[in-house]
Amino acid sequence: MNRTRRITAALLATAALAAPSALASTAEARPVKPVKTVKAQTKQLLKDIAGKDKRLARMATSNAVEGLADDAEAQVVSNVTDARTALADLATTVEAADSTVDTRAARKELRSFRVENFRIVVNVVKKVEGLEEAAAADPEAVMHLTAAEAAALEITATSTKADIRAVRAHVRAALAELDGVTA
């Protein structure tokens, strides 16, 4: 019985000595968990970037943009092209990301990138173009419409909602001026 206990104890001691070295060798061979997370985050970010880029490409060739005046159309298409370039740069940054901090920063930047800003710009410019004839007799309304169009064409994909509110405020002021003249 003592002999069996000694053999068992010797085997357990040998296994205990061998186990840490076996664990260390397998730990070095396996990839670290965050690498998978970064890779998954990178894949999803690249998908999101591609989706926004596709929406921008459609916007640049849409009938709404092509229906604008030539100078306004050129400016909107230029802004969309700049936004697509910024997205391509962001995609390059995401592909080079090697930590979750990098992917989180890229996600935050992508969240602040709003494609719908360009749709708002197109709508405002169309409205301004529609009101120009009615406002021709009122210099105050013309001033507001000119300011609204200039501010709208300065809107980018990363512009804030406050910038858009300022543009719409100019349009409302022009409409109020026109309503005051007709009343």
Secondary structure, DSSP 8 states (H G I E B T S, - for coil): -HHHHHHHHHHHHHHHHHHHHHHHHHHHHS--HHHHHHHHHHHHHHHHHHHHHHHHHHHHTSHHHHTS-HHHHHHHHHHHHHHHHHHHHHHHHHHH--SHHHHHHHHHHHHT--THHHHHHHHHHHHHHHHTTTTTT-HHHHHHHHHHHHHHHT--TT--HHHHHHHHHHHHHHHHHHHHHH-
